[in-house]
Amino acid sequence: MDARRNPYTPGAGTRPPALTGRGRQLDQFELLLGGLRNGRSERSMLIDGLRGVGKTVLLNTFKDMAEEQGWYAAKLEIRHDTDLRVTISRVAHRLLLEMSTSERIKDRANKALRVLKSFSLRTPEGFELSLGVEPAGTADSGDLEYDIAELFLELGQTALEGGTGVALLIDEIQFLNRQELEALIHALHEVAQAELPLALTRCGLPSLPRLAGEAKSYAERLFLFQSVGSLDSAAASDALTIPAVNAGVQFEPAAVEAILELSDRYPYFLQEYGKHSWLIAKDEAITDRDVEEAHPRVLSDLDDGFFSVRYQRANPSERNYIDAMAGLGDGPHPTREINQALGFSKPAESSITRAELIDKGLIYASERGFVEFTVPHFADFVRRSH
């Protein structure tokens, strides 16, 4: 069929043509905004899941929802080399400049900019925002936990006086170090106690709930924890069929069932199968034979892009660790068994390599003494590429 009409959109953070199976998360975010807008203390959301399940898509959608309701919203992505104070400074700068254009809260926003000026003075390597205001002498203690709380209180109070709110949407939060994670959780705690309209929604790998709990014991009372994974059969079927129907094309039931089985109903994989099945189909109906022919093309695309780019980020010793994990099956795997497969007799012999793979986001500690790949079907890729 005509490639120009192909509705399927595999990509990093690309919103699918039919966002299905995530109604619970969308409803909860709507409730969060409504509660904060009405002066209630509501738990912000903490969403975890593997790569390719649509966490970034959810954050992008949340941002749109907040802005549609007149909130000031910003999305930021954490990397393993991110300095949180610098990143928060830049985001707060943009938000406060937007707020300062409102006559109703212009003076209040300028006061908050002075606090931000103080906050930015404590960033490393001389980083400083050129704000054209004098520092306020607060949020500049050098104690990240205290300083971020002071800045967030200013953001929340400014939004409150403007009759609106602030939504901060943070992706890949597992890359923060312990001190930075503690600081963010503490800041949200302070904002919640002050009943200010600031929502802090975070996404990360499945280890995130454990990391949050270890950082602050009260994290479970601050966040609504939600895990996202593969879609249920109905939602996965809708993700395939709704875009096709809207384009005047039908999926035969056998074709849908074949894709659901091959993809394990993971959102990113569904888009890949939809895309290639569409390109192969000759008529205005996609058959199971089209899916069968599309399958090797999907694997080739995934191997060359989705999987390979991750594997190539690993150095030789890290690849050996990955290969040993994949050789044991799909996981999760006890680190003891991985060491045995590598021929190591002591845990310390692989601890640095394991830590580096976790830092790169290629594996995560699913529980104490176990690790797992962050990408579904990654073990299959490793096995068939060797």
Buried (B, 14 or more C-beta within 10 A) or exposed (E): BEEEEBBBEBEEBBBBBBBBBBEEBBEBBBBBBEBBBEEEEBBBBBBBBBBBBBBBBBBBBBBEBBEEBEBBBBBBBBEEEBBBBBBBBBBBBEBBEEBBEBEEBEEBBBBBBBBBBBBBBBBEEEBEBEBEBEBBEBBBEEBBBBBBBBBBBBBBBBBBBBEBBBBBBBBBBBBBEEEBBBBBBBBBBBBBEBEBBBBBBBBBBBBBBBBBBEBBEEBBEBBBBBEBBBBEEEBBBBBBBBBBBEBEBBBBEEBBBBBBEBBBBBBBBBBBBBBBBBBBBEEEBBBBBBBBBBBEBBBEBBBEBBBEEBBEEBEEBBBBBBBBBBBBEBBBBBBEBBBEBBEBEEEEEBEEBBEBBBEBBBBBBBEEEBBBBBBBBBBBBBEEEE
